[in-house]
């Protein structure tokens, strides 16, 4: 079976600096949360500090809830590329914000078992709403990938 025409997973191994503004902010907050947790510090204030830079501090509690419900690995604060688990989480959040809940759940299922992924969905939805209220709209990367056919692979 051939797989030509299928888009690559969005943002996997992309340079973090090339992400759209909202996705970069979410990635930075995700990494700050994990960095604080690894250091034994409260993670929510670390994420809140990053989110406050774009007047999105209200998104810190749902982000905290999401990361507690969906314990996925994250890169260090200064990693130049987006790791696959980070990209899947960004995709799930973008889809949840856009109301594509089934697709968001499918993105979470790349990372988590069914019950854990299902339990993480409310936090992902609340996170998307908080970011939208702050004026941060995550992109719908699958829709964008389908608009632009992939380049021929040789």
C-alpha positions as CSV (number, residue, x, y, z in Angstrom):
1,X,0.0,0.0,0.0
2,X,1.4,3.4,-0.9
3,X,1.2,6.4,1.3
4,X,1.8,9.2,-1.2
5,X,-0.3,12.3,-0.7
6,X,-0.5,11.9,3.1
7,X,0.8,15.0,4.9
8,X,3.7,14.8,7.3
9,X,2.8,15.2,11.0
10,X,2.8,19.0,11.6
11,X,5.7,20.6,13.5
12,X,7.6,17.3,14.2
13,X,11.3,18.3,14.2
14,X,10.4,21.8,13.0
15,X,12.7,24.6,14.3
16,X,11.0,26.0,17.4
17,X,11.7,29.6,16.2
18,X,9.7,29.1,13.0
19,X,6.5,28.1,14.8
20,X,3.6,30.6,14.6
21,X,3.3,32.9,17.6
22,X,0.6,31.1,19.5
23,X,2.2,27.7,19.0
24,X,5.6,29.0,20.0
25,X,4.1,30.5,23.2
26,X,2.4,27.2,24.0
27,X,5.6,25.3,23.4
28,X,7.6,27.7,25.6
29,X,5.0,27.4,28.4
30,X,5.0,23.6,28.0
31,X,8.8,23.4,28.3
32,X,8.8,25.9,31.3
33,X,6.2,23.7,33.0
34,X,8.3,20.6,32.5
35,X,11.6,22.3,33.5
36,X,10.1,23.5,36.8
37,X,8.6,20.0,37.5
38,X,11.9,18.3,36.8
39,X,13.6,20.8,39.2
40,X,11.1,20.0,41.9
41,X,9.5,23.4,41.7
42,X,5.8,24.2,41.3
43,X,5.2,24.0,37.5
44,X,2.1,26.2,37.1
45,X,3.8,29.5,38.1
46,X,6.6,28.8,35.6
47,X,4.1,28.3,32.8
48,X,2.1,31.3,33.9
49,X,5.2,33.5,33.7
50,X,5.7,32.5,30.1
51,X,2.0,32.9,29.2
52,X,1.8,36.3,30.8
53,X,4.1,37.7,28.2
54,X,1.2,37.5,25.8
55,X,-1.5,38.4,28.3
56,X,-2.5,34.7,28.4
57,X,-1.8,34.0,32.1
58,X,-5.3,32.7,32.5
59,X,-4.3,29.7,30.3
60,X,-1.9,28.5,33.0
61,X,-4.4,26.5,35.1
62,X,-5.8,24.5,32.1
63,X,-2.3,23.9,30.8
64,X,-1.3,22.6,34.2
65,X,-4.4,20.4,34.2
66,X,-3.6,19.1,30.7
67,X,0.0,18.3,31.5
68,X,-1.0,16.6,34.8
69,X,-3.6,14.5,32.9
70,X,-1.4,13.9,29.9
71,X,2.1,13.3,31.2
72,X,4.1,13.6,27.9
73,X,7.8,14.2,27.5
74,X,9.1,17.7,26.6
75,X,12.4,19.0,25.5
76,X,14.5,21.4,27.4
77,X,13.8,25.1,27.3
78,X,16.4,25.8,24.7
79,X,16.0,22.8,22.4
80,X,16.1,24.1,18.9
81,X,13.6,21.6,17.4
82,X,10.1,20.4,18.3
83,X,10.1,16.9,19.6
84,X,7.4,14.4,18.4
85,X,5.5,14.3,21.7
86,X,5.5,18.2,21.8
87,X,4.2,18.3,18.3
88,X,1.4,15.9,19.0
89,X,0.4,17.9,22.0
90,X,0.4,21.1,20.0
91,X,-1.7,19.4,17.3
92,X,-4.2,18.1,19.9
93,X,-4.5,21.6,21.5
94,X,-5.0,23.2,18.1
95,X,-7.7,20.8,17.1
96,X,-9.4,21.0,20.4
97,X,-9.5,24.8,20.1
98,X,-11.0,24.6,16.7
99,X,-13.7,22.3,17.9
100,X,-12.4,19.2,16.1
101,X,-12.7,17.1,19.3
102,X,-12.5,13.7,17.6
103,X,-9.4,14.6,15.8
104,X,-7.9,16.1,19.0
105,X,-8.6,12.9,20.8
106,X,-6.9,11.0,18.0
107,X,-3.8,13.2,18.3
108,X,-3.7,12.5,22.1
109,X,-4.0,8.8,21.4
110,X,-0.6,9.0,19.7
111,X,0.8,9.8,23.1
112,X,-1.5,8.2,25.7
113,X,-3.7,5.2,26.4
114,X,-7.4,5.7,25.7
115,X,-8.6,6.5,29.2
116,X,-5.8,8.9,29.9
117,X,-6.3,10.7,26.5
118,X,-10.0,10.9,27.1
119,X,-9.5,12.4,30.6
120,X,-7.1,15.0,29.1
121,X,-9.7,16.3,26.6
122,X,-11.5,18.7,28.9
123,X,-8.3,20.4,29.9
124,X,-7.2,20.7,26.2
125,X,-10.6,22.3,25.4
126,X,-10.3,24.7,28.3
127,X,-6.8,25.6,27.3
128,X,-7.9,26.3,23.8
129,X,-10.7,28.6,25.1
130,X,-8.3,30.5,27.4
131,X,-5.9,31.0,24.6
132,X,-8.6,32.2,22.2
133,X,-9.9,34.7,24.9
134,X,-6.3,36.0,25.0
135,X,-6.5,36.5,21.2
136,X,-4.2,33.5,20.4
137,X,-5.6,31.3,17.7
138,X,-3.7,28.1,17.1
139,X,-3.5,27.0,13.5
140,X,-5.4,24.0,12.0
141,X,-2.3,22.4,10.6
142,X,-4.0,19.4,9.0
143,X,-6.3,21.6,7.0
144,X,-3.4,23.7,5.9
145,X,-1.3,20.6,4.9
146,X,-4.2,19.3,2.8
147,X,-4.4,22.6,1.0
148,X,-0.8,22.4,-0.1
149,X,0.0,19.0,-1.8
150,X,3.3,17.5,-0.5
151,X,6.4,17.8,-2.7
152,X,7.3,14.7,-4.7
153,X,9.7,12.5,-2.8
154,X,12.4,11.0,-4.9
